[in-house]
Amino acid sequence: MTTSTGRHFLQIPGPTNVPDEVLRAMSAPTIDHRGPDFSDLLTELLRDVRPVFGTTGPVVVFPASGTGAWEAALVNTLSPGDTVLCFETGHFATLWQEMATRLGFTVDFVPGDWRHGVDPAVVAERLAADTAHRVKAVCVVHNETSTGVTSRIPEIRRAIDDAGHPALFLVDTISSLGSIDYRHDEWGVDVTVSCSQKGLMLPPGLSFNAISAKALTAAGSARTPRSYWDWAPMLEANDRGFTPYTPATNLLYGLRAALRVLYAEGLENVFARHARHAEATRAAVRAWGLEILCADDREHSNVLTAVLVPDGADADHVRRTILDRYDMSLGAGLGRLAGRVFRIGHLGHTNDLTIAGTLAGVQMGLQAAGVKVSPDGVNAALDLLGRPAG
Ligand SMILES: Cc1ncc(COP(=O)(O)O)c(C=O)c1O
């Protein structure tokens, strides 16, 4: 049996480390979700969560993992047989389009190499060719958690507009929200999908849809059967400070505390911290002599870095070695990347020393697992982290 002392290093790209004040907030007694205190709590939260999404419009919260919010976005806005345009940026984009297919929509899935984000030029091309406006929604994963690639949402919006196409724009921000700059209103997104366990620094269990006026109108005529995920009863109950079924009350206490943590730092500073830690991580990977999976410098993720191991090495062996020796969890390669990459999460409740410690653990673990890397990686990161922030 191995024993561990000190804190486990949870450096997967979500779920992320939960700050102590958030844990403490969630340990309060559960209250009556039909009483006045709950109504005050929910009303406050539904207002205060909006700036994280960059919206002044409604945000609904489901007791669910992010997958539930994916489904809610689709079933509220579309009718059976509608066409959706999806892009193969990685494992999660693939899962989302599989869900759309299972739900009875027609998916136009643009192939990808899992090293690039959505190409705005391809969006423009596909939509310009769709003169009959068969495509009812464009679905994009903002930060593809399986690859560490971030798609450029404003440019994709521009491509939709340039094509003069009326499709709804649905964006998955499951691993970007609260970590990477995101603007639902300004970028003209119709449904933003998200969840609790990544940038919001909460345990899994809450999922979100931010909804534009255009998406609300679409929901009025969408014919896909829906019940649990239906926005209409949720919005109607939310107006009174309630929910149509039992909410995840203690996670909502946590959300209130997590929003306080984020706003105390300031969203701009939160985004800058993530950018800095991502840069330090990439500096380490390059100095080790390893390859970053993301192939376009404009698309590096600020929340995780997927690292390719050299031919003949096994990324899962590296991860196992690091877990056994240093009590640190890293993200596995998913889908077609299994065994070929490991993913370093650098999002959520982090600071310079947790990033430095993470990279030290990765460097030692790579060496222990027999992967030849230069010992300069950690120093390259420390050089960067040692410079004053901002
Ligand atoms: C980008 C992205 N989309 C969707 C999901 C699915 O979310 P969940 O596992 O919370 O259902 C994940 C999970 O990590 C994700 O990273």
The ligand as a MOL file (V3000), in Angstrom:
LIG
                    3D

  0  0  0     0  0            999 V3000
M  V30 BEGIN CTAB
M  V30 COUNTS 16 16 0 0 0
M  V30 BEGIN ATOM
M  V30 1 C -15.4590 20.3170 -23.5120 0
M  V30 2 C -16.3030 19.3130 -22.7860 0
M  V30 3 N -17.5670 19.1250 -23.1810 0
M  V30 4 C -18.3710 18.2520 -22.5470 0
M  V30 5 C -17.9240 17.5050 -21.4790 0
M  V30 6 C -18.8470 16.5500 -20.8030 0
M  V30 7 O -19.1410 17.0580 -19.5400 0
M  V30 8 P -19.5280 16.1140 -18.3130 0
M  V30 9 O -18.4850 15.0560 -18.2320 0
M  V30 10 O -19.5420 17.0540 -17.1430 0
M  V30 11 O -20.8770 15.5610 -18.5950 0
M  V30 12 C -16.6180 17.6730 -21.0290 0
M  V30 13 C -16.0970 16.9010 -19.8960 0
M  V30 14 O -14.9770 16.9980 -19.5090 0
M  V30 15 C -15.7900 18.6020 -21.6960 0
M  V30 16 O -14.5390 18.8040 -21.2960 0
M  V30 END ATOM
M  V30 BEGIN BOND
M  V30 1 1 1 2
M  V30 2 1 2 3
M  V30 3 2 2 15
M  V30 4 2 3 4
M  V30 5 1 4 5
M  V30 6 1 5 6
M  V30 7 2 5 12
M  V30 8 1 6 7
M  V30 9 1 7 8
M  V30 10 2 8 9
M  V30 11 1 8 10
M  V30 12 1 8 11
M  V30 13 1 12 13
M  V30 14 1 12 15
M  V30 15 2 13 14
M  V30 16 1 15 16
M  V30 END BOND
M  V30 END CTAB
M  END
